Amino acid sequence: MATPTSDKDAVQKQIDDNLKRIFEETANQPLPDQLSQLLDQLREQETRK
């Protein structure tokens, strides 16, 4: 029989695994065009200084 602590640990591990998966999926998505254009504009301004 599982103890309350091992049940909590299993749930915590499942939560951790799901959060990591979601973060990795999000991190691997390309930047939206508007954000990419804004970053390009900011870089241009920095090189002009």
C-alpha positions in Angstrom: 0.0 0.0 0.0 1.3 3.5 -0.9 2.1 5.9 1.9 0.8 9.5 1.8 4.3 10.7 1.2 5.0 8.4 -1.7 1.6 9.5 -3.2 2.6 13.2 -2.8 6.0 12.5 -4.3 4.3 10.7 -7.3 1.9 13.6 -7.9 4.7 16.1 -7.5 6.8 14.3 -10.1 3.9 14.1 -12.5 3.4 17.9 -12.1 7.1 18.6 -12.6 7.2 16.4 -15.7 4.1 18.1 -17.2 5.5 21.6 -16.5 8.8 20.7 -18.1 7.1 19.3 -21.2 5.0 22.4 -21.6 7.9 24.7 -21.1 10.0 22.9 -23.6 7.2 22.9 -26.2 6.8 26.7 -25.6 10.5 27.4 -25.7 10.9 25.7 -29.0 8.2 27.7 -30.8 9.4 30.5 -33.1 9.0 34.1 -32.0 6.0 35.9 -33.3 6.8 38.2 -36.3 5.9 41.4 -34.4 8.3 40.5 -31.5 11.0 39.6 -33.9 10.7 42.9 -35.7 10.7 44.8 -32.4 13.9 43.0 -31.4 15.5 43.9 -34.7 14.5 47.6 -34.2 16.0 47.6 -30.7 19.2 46.1 -32.0 19.5 48.7 -34.7 19.0 51.5 -32.2 21.8 50.0 -30.0 24.3 49.8 -32.9 23.6 53.5 -33.7 24.7 54.7 -30.3 
